[in-house]
Structures are given as C-alpha cells and as structure tokens.
C-alpha cells in the first residue's frame, strides 16, 4: 500500500487521506501538486461544497484546498491543442529543405531574446526574425515584440489572472512600414476546471473567432467557429472529440461538415512514442493517412520516422551536443520516385544561453 501523499501549501496544515478515500471542500484559490505515484494532480477551487469519489491516495489541507485525483481532469487544453501529442510526433524533429538556426538568450533583467534564421535549400531564399519577451509577474503583464525580414513589426500585450482568476486578455497588433498596413486583434481566454474558452476579434473584417473545450474524466468535447460580421456569415464551423487515458490519446474532428480527421497517440514506454493520423474529404475517395514514431536512443539523442500514403518517408535525428546546444538532421524521401531525385534534406541548430 502506498503511503498517503502530502502537498505543502502556504498557510495550510496538510492532512493525508488514506487509499480509497476522497472527500473535501472546494473554495477559492489555486495550487498544484503531485500524487505519490508521480501522476499530475491539481488543487481545484470553486464556490460551495464539492464531494469526490475516486481512488486515492489524496491530500486535503485544513483550509479546504482539494487535490484532484489522476482520473479527474482539471483544466482542459485549448481547441488548437486537441490532438497535440500526435501532431508533435509528426512535426518535431524535422526540417526538410531548410538550414535553420535558433538562438535563445535571457538577460539578467529577465528579457528573453529569440532569434531565428533559415535558408531554403531549393530557392536559396533567406528569412529571419527577432523576438523579445518581457514579463512583469507581479502585475500579470507580459510584452512580446517581433520583427521579421518581411519587414513586419508585431506587438502583443497580455494581462493574465488580474481581472479574474483564469482570464487572459491580449491585444495583438502588427504594422508593415513599407506599405503602411496595420492590423489588430483582441484576444481573450478563460480557463478553469473542466472548461477552456477563447474569443478573438480580428479588426480586419471584422471577424470573430471563438472556441470552447469541455472536459470531464479524460473526455473532451470542443467547438470552434468564425463569424464574419460584415457579411453576417459563419465562415468556420468545426467540432472535435478527444479522449485521454494515461499514455493513450484519441482525437477526432469534423471541419465545416466536409473534412473529417482523427489521430491516435500512444506512448509505448519511456523511450518510444507512436502516432497515427487519418483524414478524408466528403465527396472524395482519397483517404490520407500517416504513421510516425519517435525513439529516444539515450538522454541526449533521439530518432524520428514517418511515412504517409503518398509514399513520402521522413527521417530525423536529434542530438544534444552539450547543455544548450542541439543539432537536428532530417531527410524527406519520395518513395515513388526514389531514383528520380527530388529528395530533401535539412539541418537545424538550436542554441540556448
């Protein structure tokens, strides 16, 4: 039998609940902890009394904070992050047809600098960007400025957890000096136990983008829409369902009633991750699918591979040369035209200081 877990909360006296017990009050506040099994656990708050019945061990403190069990979903992901684990297996560790350099640094005052440069191996076109981030944690403020070689200047100011707990409000603006073009977007997001909502207003249109995800005990349901106020027309209408059960994740989605997709993610063990994606369009017999895997050779190296129904084979190798220095090599092979050439290779360097 496991010993009951404990969590330290400021100003609280922790109490341990034995295995199989779960009953405590939920009140205002926020905190995080880990069960003694290593599974993530959230301290949830609300108004009034709330009772849970699930397997333990759990911890409650004298001031009525409640530790949710591993089977209770706390804050669900945003709509765009549904199925993210499978997407990461397919996308991370590759960089076909480009040579890329990423540099991340942080000043003593807390300002983060992210510099990125890339060159297309086919066209020779180079591109780059410089991004700075600064956070004032005591005020819940963050400032983000970005410039790229297309001569676009972007600024985003975000306020989080100040107007209300779980509420984020951001103003995102961009300016192109060459043409004088300006754009702006007001972003809002609200998340708490079992719900994650967002609403963005693009002043160019204007167009309203909204999304919501509800979650309970590993099950997720999401809806995403876009409404053009000038034309009074719904331009986007998407649904998604997902299930997360430990190392297994299932995701399905329907976009505008015509595009159907799904993905399966499985973490086989600490070294191996696998993913499968499926997609098809109504009125077409063409089903698109892909299989991908990532394997950790050791703590500093990993290999990735993927293949799709078009016989495009991607392979990647990532190596940490030392702390803060990482190199990625990748290649895309056309299996149908192996002898005809046209294959792509890529190389990426990541430096962090």
FENRA-V6559 format. One line per field, one symbol per residue. psi: psi as a letter, one per 40 degrees, with the letter a starting at -180 (. if undefined). A space follows every 50 residues. Layout:
psi->???
This chain:
psi->hiihiihhhheihihhhiheihhiihaiaiiiaiieeeiiiihiiahaih iihiiaiihiideeihhiidehhbhiiideeheddddddddieigheihi hhhhihideehhhhhhiihhddeehiiiihhihhhgddefiihhihiiee fhhihhhhhhfddihehhhihhiihhddeehiiihhhiihiaheihiihh hhegcihhhiiihhihfehhhihhihhhddefhhehgiiiiihhgbehhh hiihhfedhhiiihhhhdaedhhiihiiiihheiehhhiihiihhhdaee iiiiiiiieefhhhiihhhhdihehhihhiihhhddfdeeaeiiiihihh hh.
